[in-house]
């Protein structure tokens, strides 16, 4: 690449300190920038905390580009697209990496359209081919397969990486100090075309941070039986989750969904009860250290991924597991 800067972009990173998704993105950005021999910079839009400089040093970031403006205090898609377009015009990064969230799904494709450059969503990994070109491995066809994309000459290359695609790994040697520079943006006349009437609010612990997850699927039979998933999760100190079919049917909140269109997780223990093991679901949990499957169908796909499998009715097995967990 002719440009010597690869940038990772985040916002709301300073609310509770850098999240695991930010650390994952910085880890991946460092690996790619090392392979390309480029400088790694972290673009922080909106709220700022001095602690972010320490995080940057830990993960081998060369410098931080800080963009602060009253217009960036809350997320608005048109404003953020304009902010990123101005940043790319001024700083000319060779590539711009995002952690794929709902907001990024709105921003990244529109930014690519504005700049006339390529964008890849659902990224699972990045590397550099023999010709020094950025290559992205992405989930495709609903998670049934993997696609490999190689960027051409048009820059910047925009990539949205699925949370949980890589494990955070601090740099072997942390930098002594990280350069922080302010980026001036003019966002005063940006018209927002969509107004959020009431933002969605997730409650309870984050699935992405859970070490133990208990997930339920259509095999539970009815919405009332999802309580068994919640009870077992509570008994073992974990978090309840769900497959997409029962989320679509209203049995569980969308924030509990595991899979390609939900959350990607890396728990130490993943218990799947009544989950068939469709590829879209397994894209979200296959990185778990240990998978335990409970399904009455001995040929269910979930058993191909499970370290431990129980062939049986989850409605009979779950109460016994709850009883055992509560009396341990």
FENLINFEN-V566282 format. One record per run of one state. SS is the DSSP state (helix for helix, strand for strand, loop for the rest). FROM is the first residue (numbers start at 1). TO is the last residue. If there is no record, write none. Layout:
BEGIN
{{SS	FROM	TO} {SS	FROM	TO}}
END
This chain:
BEGIN
{{loop	1	4} {strand	5	11} {loop	12	19} {helix	20	36} {loop	37	38} {strand	39	45} {loop	46	50} {helix	51	58} {loop	59	62} {strand	63	67} {loop	68	69} {helix	70	72} {loop	73	76} {helix	77	91} {loop	92	94} {strand	95	100} {loop	101	101} {helix	102	115} {loop	116	118} {strand	119	128} {loop	129	133} {strand	134	140} {helix	141	143} {loop	144	144} {strand	145	150} {loop	151	156} {strand	157	162} {loop	163	178} {strand	179	182} {loop	183	206} {helix	207	209} {loop	210	211} {strand	212	216} {loop	217	217} {helix	218	220} {loop	221	222} {helix	223	235} {loop	236	238} {strand	239	242} {loop	243	243} {helix	244	248} {loop	249	253} {helix	254	256} {strand	257	258} {loop	259	262} {strand	263	263} {loop	264	268} {strand	269	273} {loop	274	278} {helix	279	285} {loop	286	289} {strand	290	295} {loop	296	300} {helix	301	304} {loop	305	307} {strand	308	311} {loop	312	313} {helix	314	326} {loop	327	328}}
END
